[in-house]
Amino acid sequence: MLPEPVQAFIDAEIAANETDFSDLRAVYLNGTLKPSPAPSHTDGLIAVSAHVLRGVGARVDTIRVVDHTIPPGVQPDMREQGAEVDDFPDLYRELIAPAHIVVLATPIWLGDQSSMTRLVIERLYGWSGKLNDAGQWSYYGKVGGVLVTGNEDGGKHCAAQMLYALSHIGFTIAPQADSYWVGEAGPGPSYLDDDRGAQNHWTTRNTVFAAWNMLHTARRITDQGGIPAHGNVSTNWDLSDPDHPNPEYH
């Protein structure tokens, strides 16, 4: 739980907001390795960010990736590649495709993002070759962000990799669109332990900044009808090479 004065300040900013965000949707992809209902430190940091979005009326959904059967791969539906079960296509269509904001959230293991987060990045990549109504890659017009938790080094390293991945496949990255908490160097408490992370005003401030920046960026892109479709329409280019078929062309 955030300190009462900090929570009160955040809530006052939410109450003073005059911009309508009620038509926006966001989805958080939690890469924790803990299946539900086990407590997730990453969920704790997601809650701070999501509180801002929900407070201004945006719809917020959270996917705990480990709770679903998601085989590895870079194709939209891995059942077409032999997998018996693949939950990702339904998650994509129901929660990711309609979202204006997509946030990757990960714990740190051995200084890097979790296997679940890397898995979901690869599966997001598999859908990036689909086209939107303007003929652009499917994530054009969506805003991406990153949250990282851990009790070891690697916050900025993880954020750099994750933000690049989102940008590369078409997401717009808002100013200062990441936040992390890693505690002191070496083994120690994690974000929710003894409210340690909640007491860190630097992390809370950056998390709140990132939430507002994603909202503002999504608002502006949505209001102008997406990213302008001039010079970036994929169907105007033919990069096929029959001698070197490559399913990962996008």
Secondary structure, DSSP 8 states (H G I E B T S, - for coil): ---HHHHHHHHHHHHH--S--TT-EEEEEE--SS-TTS--HHHHHHHHHHHHHHHTT-EEEEEEGGGS-----SSS-GGGGT-S---HHHHIIIIITT-SEEEEEEEEETTEE-HHHHHHHHHHHHHTTSB-TTSSBTTTT-EEEEEEE-SSS-HHHHHHHHHHHHHHTT-EEEEEEEEEE--SSSS---TTGGGTTTT-HHHHHHHHHHHHHHHHHHHHHHHTTSS--SS--GGG-----TTS--TT--
